[in-house]
Amino acid sequence: MTARVGFYVAELTRRHYRGRTPKPVRGPDDVVALVGRKLRSEVREHFVVLLLNARHECTAIETISIGSLNASIVHPREVFRPAILAASASIVLVHNHPSGDPEPSEEDLGITRRLVQVGELLGIGVLDHLVIAKRGVVSFRERRLL
């Protein structure tokens, strides 16, 4: 039965991306090009995940949570569910700060640590976590917070 599920996931992915080339994600600039414009304009906090294949190409962008002005509820189960279903090799976490300040909060740091640990257990790497705001972007990887 497991092989059959894998076949269906692969077929759905093929159909979904037929005729479209997945966008490579090599760093924060590529992530911002994919989701920055939308997230900067949101008035509530959005937490999204970029699903990447083994060549670090973005195969899907999933919205995990839409919160309030300054908070969003994120659970590892919800973050990794789409990655598991799509057989993703790795993910990039992204959320916005509607306040305009891109500096990560203590909650941001804590959930990121937890998600990295879960990703290690599942074999799905968390490559980066970006905070996007009107006044800039913070990459956890560039700041060595991952």
Residue pairs with C-beta under 8 A, 6 or more apart in sequence:
6 87
9 85
9 86
9 87
10 87
13 59
13 86
13 87
16 60
17 59
22 53
22 57
22 58
22 59
23 30
23 33
23 34
23 57
23 58
24 30
24 55
24 56
24 57
24 58
25 31
25 34
25 50
25 52
25 56
25 57
25 58
25 92
25 127
26 56
27 139
28 128
28 130
28 137
28 139
28 141
28 142
31 50
31 92
31 94
31 128
31 130
32 130
32 132
32 137
34 50
34 58
34 61
35 48
35 50
35 61
35 94
35 132
36 132
36 137
39 46
39 48
39 94
39 95
39 96
39 132
40 96
40 132
40 133
40 134
42 96
42 98
43 69
43 98
44 66
44 67
44 68
44 69
44 98
45 65
45 66
45 67
45 68
45 69
45 70
45 71
45 72
45 95
45 96
45 97
45 98
46 63
46 65
46 66
46 67
46 72
46 95
46 96
47 63
47 64
47 65
47 66
47 67
47 72
47 74
47 79
47 93
47 94
47 95
48 61
48 62
48 63
48 64
48 93
48 94
48 95
49 61
49 62
49 64
49 79
49 82
49 83
49 91
49 92
49 93
49 94
50 58
50 60
50 61
50 91
50 92
50 94
51 58
51 59
51 60
51 61
51 62
51 82
51 83
51 86
51 88
51 91
52 58
52 59
52 88
52 89
52 90
52 91
52 92
52 127
53 59
53 88
53 89
54 89
56 89
56 90
56 127
59 86
59 88
60 82
60 86
62 82
64 74
64 78
64 79
65 72
65 73
65 74
65 78
66 72
67 73
69 98
69 99
70 97
70 98
70 99
71 107
72 95
74 111
74 115
76 114
76 115
76 118
79 91
79 93
79 115
79 118
80 91
80 118
80 119
80 122
80 124
82 88
83 91
83 122
83 124
84 122
84 124
88 124
89 124
89 125
90 119
90 124
90 125
90 126
90 127
91 119
91 124
91 125
91 126
91 127
92 126
92 127
92 128
92 129
92 130
93 112
93 115
93 126
93 128
93 129
93 130
94 129
94 130
94 131
94 132
95 108
95 129
95 130
95 131
95 132
96 131
96 132
96 133
97 103
97 131
97 132
97 133
98 133
99 133
100 133
100 134
100 135
101 133
101 135
102 131
102 132
102 133
102 135
102 136
102 137
102 138
103 131
103 138
104 112
104 131
104 138
104 140
104 145
108 129
108 131
109 145
112 126
112 129
112 140
112 145
112 146
115 126
115 129
116 126
116 146
119 125
119 126
126 146
127 141
128 139
128 140
128 141
128 146
129 139
129 140
129 141
129 145
129 146
130 137
130 138
130 139
130 140
131 137
131 138
140 146
